[in-house]
Amino acid sequence: MEAAIKDNELLLIHGTDYKEMTKKLLTAAGLARRIPRKTARIGIKPNLVSASPAKYGATTHPEVAAGILEYLQEMGYHDLVMLEGSWVGDRTEDAVKVCGYHALSERYGVPFIDTQKDGSHSRDCAGMQLAVCDSVSEIDFLINVPVLKGHCQTKITCALKNMKGLIPNREKRRFHTMGLHQPIAHLNVGIRQDFVVVDNICGDLDFEDGGNPVVMNRILAAADPVLVDAYVCDLLDYDLADVPYIGLAASLGVGSCDLGRAQIRCVNPEQTVPEVPRKRKIVELADAVEEVESCSACYGYLIPALERLRQEGLLQRLKEKIAIGQGYRGKNGPLGIGNCTRGFDCYLKGCPPTENEIYDFLKRYLSEQN
């Protein structure tokens, strides 16, 4: 059996047989040596943010989860469970079916817990009280399986932010009123992830909800989620200061963001991987928005809608900023998106409105204004 991966190590593997790649990667990482006992209850936490197949760049490939389940069962671990809660505005049960996890659950005899339907309790997360789903308390060893992708509010989302799927929807909304970064960092003190398997197959490097996948055909493994996110920052050409929750998590003792001490090793170095594009669509699109405490789903649907308008040459007609977010409740202005802007002269209702609804609304608005 391979020696267990060290906390400062990051393993990579490239290819297109995602299930077998995952099993080979876990073997190289000596994952079984990090699990305390054969009777441990092991949780596998993918990213199923919405009911979007993995090929669109938002959700964890089911083949990666299948590789984890097969590896664990072959190593003699049988108390396994998958658990996740989609973002506010989408139903986890839809994502589980569309993304292939209902089939996985049946094939491997592993239950899937919808944390949107779970109870919750308050937990002290390094001095910050946060609501955490009850099922988390039953997990002895948590394997986080995020997608490496961009995010329209926090620039990146990977290991640390993926823990938001283990809190109730009301807490997800509250995170945005708290500025996202600080509660994300504190949450990772309250919910310890013991191992990380990163789906870097074709994540969308601009939008959390996908639509512009960048094919990389790579999977990563590590024991330190802070190190993972620091690596993602470097990969996507961001400074650590651009994503404050990473440094905050490090300061709280969650892990290390010192890439200078990291040992990065490729399991199959003979394979090649495409260059990561450096241009980010999100930057110019965000200039059209005034965002205050908006939920991820609401903002996440707005940005792709703006991209469609930009491609059609319509966005340049916009004369005023688009207001969005909980910070606009009870306020007024010319143009808003979502129920929080119901006091505005012109607003689109919904919590959240969908991308198509936003696109149609703004296209109509621009047509009427011009």
N, C-alpha and C positions, 0 to 999 in steps of 0.2 A: 504494500500500500504506500502511495506517495506521502511524503511529509506534508503536514498541514501548512497552508499558505500563511505567511507572516503578515502582521498588521500593516507593514509598509510596502507590501507587494501588490502589484496589479497585473493580472494575467489577461492576455488577449488571444483570441483564436479567430481565424478568417475562414470563409467557405460558404457553401450554399445548402448543405445538409444540416439544417439547424438543430434538429434533435440529437443527432450523433455528435455534432460539434459541442453541444452543451454537455453531454455525458463525458466526452473526452476532456473538456475544460474542467469539470468538477473532479474528475480523476486526477488531473494534473495539480489541482488545487488541494487535494487531500481533504475534501470537505468532510468526509466521515470522521476524520480525526478531530474535528472541531465540535462535533455534536456530542453532548455529555453522556448519553446512554441510549441504548436501543429502544427503550420504552418512551423516549422523549416525544412529546406532541410537537410536531413540526408544522409551522404555518408557511405557506407559499403565497406571497402577496404580489400579484401582477399589477400592471397599470391598465385598467379598463375604464378610462375616463368617460367614454361614450360608446354608443353602439356603432363602432366603426372598425371594419376589418383591419388587421395589422398592416396590410400592404399600403394603406393610406398614410401611415407614419405616426399614428397616435397611440396605438395600443400594443401590448406585449404579444408577440407571436406565440400561438398555442404550442408550436413545436418546441420552443424553449422551455415552456412549462412541462411539456411531455418528457423532455430530456431530464429535467430535475426529478420528476416523479419516478421515472424508470430507474434512474441512478439510485435514488433513495430506497426504493422497494428491492432492488437487486442487492443493496448493501444491508438489507434486513430491517429497515425502518418502515413501519406500517401504520403508525398513528399520525396520519397526514391530513391536512385540511388546506383548502385554498380559501382566501378571504379578500374581499375588496368592496368598495363602495364608489360608484361613479360620481361625477361632479353634480352639483346642484342643477337641476333641469333635465337630467337624463336618469333613466331607471337602470340600476345594476342588472336586473333580471334580463333586460333587453340586450345589454352588452354581453352578458354571459352567453347568450344564445348566438348572437351575431358573430362574436369573436371566437367561437369554437370551444368555449370552456364548459358548456353543458355536455358536449360530446366527450371532452376530457374527463369530466367527473364520472360519467358512466363507464368509460373504457377502463379507467384505473381504480374505480371504486373509492374515489376520494371526494368527500363532500365539499360543496362550495357554500361559504357563508356570505350572504349579502349583508354587509355592514350597514346599509341604509335602513335595514329592518331590525338591526340589533339594538339592544339596550345600551346604555352608556353610564359612566360614572366619572366623577371628578378625580383628577390625579394631579399630584404636585409634581410639576415639571421644572425643577430647579427654581422654585419660588414663584412660578406662574401656574395657576390653577387652570387646567384644560380638561375638557370632556373627551374621554376616550371610550371607544366601543368595548363592551363587556367581553367579547370573544378574545380580545387581545390578552386578557389576564389568564387565559387557559393555554396560551402558547409557551412552550419551553424554549423553542429555537425558531427564530423568524428569518426566513429567506426572502429578501426583497428582490423583486424582478421588475425594475423600472425600464422605461424606454428612454434612451438618450435623445433628447429633443429640445427645441427652443420653447420659449414661453413669452407671451406678449406683455407680461407684467414683470416677471423676475428674470427675464433673458434666457435662463436655462431651467430645465426641470429634469431631475434624475433621481438619485438615491434619497436625499433628504426630503425633498418635497413630496415624494411618492407616499410618505407616511400619512398624508392628509386623507387618504382613502380609508383610514382606520379611525376616523372621528365622525360624529354625526353631522348631518347637513347643517343644523343650526350653528355648530361650532365652525364649520367651513365658512359660513357667512361672517361670523364674528372675526375670523382670522383677517378678513379683508378690512374690517374697521380698525384692526390693530396694526395694519401695515404689512402683513404677510411675513416679512423677514424674521422679526423677533419671535412670533409664535411658532414658526417652522423650526427654528433653532431649538427652542425650549421643548417642543413636542418630541424631538429626537433624544432628549434626555429621558422623557417619560416613556417612550416606546423605543426599546433597544432592538435594532436590527443586527442580527448575528452574522449574516453573510449576504453579499450582494451579487446578483447575476444581472448584468446590464444588457438589454436588447439594443444593440447598435446596428441593427440590420438595415433599417430604412426609415429612421425617425425623421419627422419634419423639423428642420432646424430653425423654423420661424414660428410655427403655430402649435400650441399644445394639442389642439384638436385635429391636427393632420391636414392632409390635402396636397402637400408639396413634399413628398418623401424624397430623401436623399439616400440612395442605395450605398451602403457601406459593407454589408455582409460580414458583420463582425459581432462577437459577443465578448463581454468582459466579465471578470470575476475578481472580487476583493473582499476583505473582511472589514475595511474601514470606509463607511459611507462618505465621510468628509473628504477623504483622499480621492474617492471616486468623483465627487462633484468638483473638486479642485482640478482634477484632470480634464473634466468636461469643459470647464472654463477655459483652460489652456487650449484645448482642441478647437473650441469655437472662437478663439481669439478675444476672449474677455479677460479683464483683470479681475482678481478676487474681489476688489472693491466694488465692482459692478454688480456683484451678487452677494449682498451683505450677510445673508443667512449662513453662508459657508464659514466665514470668519467667526460669526457669533457662535455657531455650533462648536467650532474648534475651541473657543474660549470657555465654553461650558463643559469641555472634557469629552465631547462626543467622539472626537477623532482628531487627526492631524491634517492640515492643509499644506504641509511643507513638501512640495513636489521635489525639492532638492534632495530629500532623503528617500524618495520613493524608488523602488526597484520595479521597473516595468519590463515584463517578459512576454514574448510571443510564443505560444505553444507550437505554432506551425509557421516559422518565419519565412518559409519559401513562398507563401502566399502574398499577394499584393492587395492593397486597398486604395480606393479612389481618394483624391485630394478633397478636403473639406472646403466647400465654397465659403468665401469670406464675406460676401455681400449679404446683408440682412434686410429683407423687405420691410420688416417690422419698424425700422427706424423712421423711414419717410412716412409710413402710414400713421404711426402714432402721433405725428405732428398735427394731424387733423382732429385730434381728440383731446378733450379735457376730462381726465379720469380721476375720480376721488372715491376710494374705497369700493371699487367695483368688484363683483364676484368674478371668478375665473371664467365661468361659462358665458356670462353676459359680454365681457370684454373679448373673450375668445371667439365668439360668434361675430362680433363687430369687425374685427380686423380682417378676416378673410372676405367679408362683404365689401369692405373698402378696397381690398385688392382687386376684386372683380370690377368695381367701378373705375379703378385706376387703369386697368387693362382696356376698358372701353373708352378711355379718355374723358370720363365724366367727373372724376374726383377733383380735377383742377377747377371745376366750376364752383366748388364749395367756398363760400365766403366767410362762414362762421365756424367756430369749433363745435364739435359734437360733444355734448355733456353725457357722462355715464357714471353710475356708481351710487352707493348708499349715501355718500356725502351730499347728494343733491336733494335728499328728501326735504320737503317743505320749502324748497327754493324755487326760483323762476329763472327763465332765460329763453333764448330763441329756439334751440333745437336739442332734443334729448332722446336717449335710447333707454327703454326699460321703465318699469313701474316707478322706480325711484325718482324719475323726472316728470311725474304726472302734472306738476305745476307749471311746466314749460309751455310756451306758445304752441309749439309743435313737438309732439313726442310719440314714440311707438310703445304701446303697452306690451307687457310680457315680463315674465320672471323665470328664465330669460326669454326674450324673443329669439327665434331661430335665425340662422345666417340668411336663409332665403327671405324671411320676413323683413330683416334689416335691409337687405339689398333692395328689395322691392320698394320699401318705404323711402329709402334715401334716393333711389332713382326717380321716384314720383316727386319727391320734394325738390330735387334739382331741376326736374323738368318744369315744375310750377314756378320756381324762382327765376328761371331763365326763359 
